[in-house]
Amino acid sequence: MAQQPSAGPTSPGWVIDASVTMPWFFPDEATPFTERLLDALGTQVLWAPTLWVLECTNVVQSAQRRQRIDASRRAEIAGELDELPVRLDPQTPDFVTLDRMAAAHGLSAYDATYLELALRRSLALISLDDRLIAAAKALGHPVMSALQDMGN
């Protein structure tokens, strides 16, 4: 189950978003990078804002509505998502911080939430979202979005 973090110093690890998570459950969206990331589960602490739960759930619900998966597979994916070793950061950024970050980088408030978490915890951001990647890079923040970023 996705875990709430314990109090204490910032932990090492990576911030993941839904764009790298959902290909683990939809083979036609998988890439060598997302598969390698899946293989790396357990080698790094994975973090996500609580928004990640909503976004992933929405993707699964939408997939069933579009008849990409059936109700049984939807429920299986939800259970598998719940078992991922992802620590949920309970801190929601304030309005001003999100507004400024989203406006400065042309991001949605949702994407700005992932970037804010990566910056605040000083963790590499893992995403396939081009705008989010560009925003992190513009700030000089580490991003992983391809196999070469993982040391290949």
C-alpha positions in Angstrom: 0.0 0.0 0.0 1.2 3.5 -0.7 2.7 4.7 2.5 2.6 7.9 4.5 6.1 9.1 5.3 7.5 9.1 8.8 8.6 12.3 10.4 12.3 13.1 10.1 14.8 14.3 7.6 14.3 14.2 3.9 14.8 10.8 2.4 16.8 9.9 -0.7 14.9 8.7 -3.7 12.9 9.8 -6.7 9.6 11.6 -7.3 7.4 9.7 -9.8 4.4 10.9 -11.7 1.5 9.1 -13.3 3.1 9.3 -16.7 5.8 6.7 -15.7 3.5 4.7 -13.4 0.6 3.9 -15.7 2.7 2.2 -18.5 3.4 -0.5 -16.0 -0.2 -1.6 -16.3 -0.9 -0.9 -19.9 1.6 -2.9 -22.1 1.0 -0.9 -25.2 2.3 2.2 -23.4 5.4 0.5 -21.9 8.8 1.6 -23.1 12.2 0.2 -22.3 12.6 3.1 -19.8 9.4 2.4 -18.0 10.2 -1.3 -17.8 13.6 -0.6 -16.4 12.1 1.8 -13.9 9.7 -1.0 -12.9 12.6 -3.4 -12.5 14.3 -0.8 -10.2 11.4 -0.7 -7.7 12.8 -1.3 -4.3 16.2 0.1 -5.1 15.2 3.7 -4.5 12.6 5.3 -2.3 9.7 6.5 -4.5 7.8 9.6 -3.6 4.6 11.1 -5.0 2.2 13.8 -3.9 -1.2 12.5 -2.8 -2.4 13.8 -6.1 -0.7 10.8 -7.7 -3.4 8.5 -6.2 -6.2 10.6 -7.8 -4.4 10.8 -11.2 -3.7 7.1 -11.4 -7.2 6.2 -10.3 -8.6 8.5 -13.0 -6.5 6.8 -15.7 -7.8 3.4 -14.7 -11.4 4.6 -14.5 -11.1 6.3 -17.9 -9.6 3.1 -19.4 -12.6 1.1 -18.3 -15.1 3.8 -19.6 -13.3 3.7 -23.0 -13.5 -0.1 -22.9 -9.8 -0.5 -22.9 -10.1 -2.7 -19.8 -13.0 -4.4 -18.1 -14.1 -4.0 -14.5 -12.2 -7.0 -13.3 -8.9 -5.6 -14.7 -9.7 -2.2 -13.3 -10.0 -3.6 -9.8 -6.8 -5.6 -10.3 -4.8 -2.6 -11.3 -6.2 -0.6 -8.4 -5.0 -3.3 -6.0 -1.6 -3.4 -7.7 -1.3 0.3 -7.5 -2.1 0.2 -3.8 0.8 -2.3 -3.3 3.4 -0.2 -5.0 6.2 1.0 -2.6 5.4 4.7 -3.0 5.6 7.1 -0.1 2.9 9.8 -0.3 4.0 13.2 0.7 1.2 14.7 2.9 2.2 18.3 2.4 0.1 20.2 -0.1 1.8 23.2 -1.6 0.2 26.5 -0.9 -1.8 28.4 -3.5 0.9 31.1 -4.2 3.7 28.6 -4.6 1.7 26.5 -7.1 0.4 29.5 -8.9 3.8 31.0 -9.4 5.4 27.7 -10.4 2.6 26.7 -12.9 2.6 30.2 -14.4 6.4 30.5 -14.7 6.7 27.2 -16.5 3.4 26.8 -18.4 2.4 23.8 -16.2 -0.9 22.7 -14.9 -1.3 23.0 -11.1 -1.2 19.2 -11.1 2.2 19.0 -12.8 3.5 21.9 -10.7 2.7 19.8 -7.6 5.2 17.0 -8.7 7.8 19.6 -9.5 7.3 21.3 -6.1 7.7 18.0 -4.3 10.9 17.2 -6.2 12.4 20.6 -5.5 11.3 20.6 -1.8 12.7 17.2 -1.1 15.7 17.6 -3.4 14.8 14.4 -5.3 15.2 13.6 -9.0 12.0 13.9 -10.9 11.0 10.9 -13.1 8.4 11.8 -15.8 7.6 11.3 -19.4 5.7 14.7 -19.5 7.7 17.0 -21.8 6.5 20.2 -20.2 7.3 19.0 -16.7 10.7 17.7 -17.8 11.4 21.1 -19.4 10.4 23.0 -16.3 12.6 20.9 -14.1 15.6 21.2 -16.4 15.0 25.0 -16.7 15.5 25.1 -12.9 18.6 23.0 -13.1 16.8 20.1 -11.3 17.7 16.5 -12.0 15.3 14.6 -14.2 15.1 11.0 -15.4 13.1 10.5 -18.5 15.1 8.0 -20.6 17.3 4.9 -20.1 20.5 7.0 -20.4 19.3 9.0 -17.3 19.4 5.7 -15.4 23.0 5.0 -16.1 22.8 3.2 -19.4 
